[in-house]
Amino acid sequence: MPTNTFFRLPKEKRRRIFSAAVKEFSNFSFACASINRIVRLAGIPRGSFYQYFSDKEDLYMHVITVIGEEKMEIFQRFAAPVTQTGFFGAVKASLPAVLEWLDCHPDYNRIGFFMAGDDSPFIKGIRDRANLLTDRIVSMLKADQKAGLIREDLDPAFLLQVYTDASFALFREFYAPGGREKISRRLTDLIELLQQGAAPREASL
């Protein structure tokens, strides 16, 4: 993660470095991404880069962490309360805001697409290990189980994986002409399908 020196930089400069990194990682796979291009776009000396990050892996982790935090903030700000609707109800309520956020940041999606097709040890390690965002969502699903909204025999991590894999496939069409409206409908259908399928037997009848 970034050094203390990075966090002491002016906010505008930190944002400029972040934006340069996002542009690079959204146009090139991790292996092909270039620190030289990033520092040139950010307008900083290459030597300064190593005062802020230990290496390219360190910068990449910072980028995907910030993106994950932004998405979670959007979800928490616009979703209906999870305690009242359950995780899937909250996701459904936040969907318009999340789609609008992705409209403003198509480069975030492209980073995700590069990650999905990258089997390098570093990227594969990121995909394979549970991160903070995944753990928080699994905790929400476990709370839904205790509240009787989701069957107790279901593995919350598996349920999240099904939703993540299916929604990721739909997002590949998000930027096609007319894609947003279609994907919005399909994501809503996906959420409702999982919500009903995961409900206790008597509640889903």
N, C-alpha and C positions, 0 to 999 in steps of 0.2 A: 504494500500500500504506500501512498505518497509519504514523503518525509515531512517533518515539522516545518522545514524550510518552504516546502510547497504551500502549506496551509497558511504561512505568514505572508504569502504574496497577495497583492491587491486582488480583489474578487474578479475584476475584469480580466486580469492576466491569467488567473486560474481558469476562467471560463474560455479564454482564447486557446489555451493549451488543450483543454478538454475537447473543444469543438474541432481542433485540428486532428486530434486522435480519433474522434468519431468519424470524421470524413475519411481518414486513411483506412480504418478498420471496416468501414462500410463499402469500400471500393476494392479492397484487397483481402485475401485470406490472411490469417495471422502470420503464416510463414513468409508471405510475400510483402507484408506491410513493412514500411521503411521509417526508421527513426529520423533519417535525414529529411525525408519529405515532411514529416510531422513538425520538426523544429523549424524548418523553412517556412511552413505555412503559419506556425504560431509566432514566428518572428523572434525566436530566442536562439542563443548560441547552443551548439550541441553539448558543450561542456556544462552548461546550465541544466540541461536535461537530467544529467546524472546527479545533480544536487537535489532534484525533485523526486526522481524514481531510480530504482536500482537497475532496471532493465526494461525491455519491451513487455515482458510478462507482467511486471509490476504495474505498468501503465494500463495494460489491457484489463487487469483485474479492477483497477480503479474505475475504468469506463463502464464495465458491465455492472459494477456495484452501484454506481450512480444511476444508471438506467433502471436497475431493479428498484431502487429506492423511489425514483420518480413515479414508476408505475404503481407501486404500493401506495404512495401518497395520493395519487389520483383515485385509486380504488377506495381507499378509506374516506376520502373527502366526499365522493359522489355516491357511494354505495348506500343502500338502505342498511340500517343497523343489522349486523350479523346476528346479534342476539334475538332479533325479531324474525328475520327471514331465513337464517341459515346461510352458509357460504354461497350456495348456488343462487339464492335469491339476491344476495348482495352483489354477486358478479353480474347478474342480469341487469340490476338497477344501474350499475356503474358502466355498463357496456357503451352507451353513447359517448360518455366522456373519454373512455379509453380509446375508442375509435377516432375521436377528434384529436386526441393527443398523438396518435400514430400518424394521422394526416399531417400534423405539424412536424413529425420526426420520422420520415420514411427511412432515414439512414439507420435508425435503431432496428427496424425490421431486417434491413440488409445485413447488419452485423449478426443477427440471429440466424439468418439463412446460411451465412458463411460458417457459423459455428456448427450448424446441423450437419454440414457436409465435410467437416474437418476432422480427420482421425489422427491428427498429431497427438503425441502423448500429453502435451500441455492442455490443449482444448478438450481432449477426451476426458482428462482428469476433472476439468471444470464441469462437464456434463454428468459425469458419473457420481461425483460426490454431492451430497445434499448441501445446499447453501442456506443462508439465513432466511431468504424469502420462501423457499420450499418448506422449511421447518415451520414457519409461521402459518402457512396455509394448511399444512397437515394438522397443526394444533387446532385450527378453526374447524376442520372436518371432524376431529375427535370430539370437540365440544358439541358439534351437531349430533354425533352419536349419543352422547350423554343426554342430550335434550330430546332424543327420540325422533330426530329428523332423518337420520341415516341408519340403515341396518347395522347392527353391531358385528355381524359376521363379515362385513366388507373391510378390506385393508385400505385405510385412508390414503396411504402413499400410492397404492395402485389406482385408486379412483382419481387421484390428482394426475397421475401419469396418463390415464385414458383421456381426461379432459385436455391436458397440455398437448398431447400428440395430435388429437383431432383438431383442436383449435389452431395449432401451428400449421397444419396442412391447409386449413381454410384461409389463413392469412396470406398464403402464397398468391392468392387471387385478389387480394385486397386492393391493389393499385391498378388492376385491369379496368378498362372502361365500364362503368356501371358496377364495379366490383364492390364498392363500399355498401350499397344498399343490399345487394345479394348476400354478402358475407354477414352483414348485421342480422338478416333474417335467419341465415343458417346457424350462426353462433347462438342466437336465441333458441332455435330448435334444439341445438346440441345441449345447451344448458338445461332446458326443460326435460329433455330425454334422460339425461343423467340424474336430474333431481327426482324425477318420478321413478326411475329404475332403481335408485339407491334408497328410496323411502321404505320404511317398514312395510311388510306385506299388506297389513290391514289398511294402511294409509294410502297405498297406491291403487287400491281397488276402486 
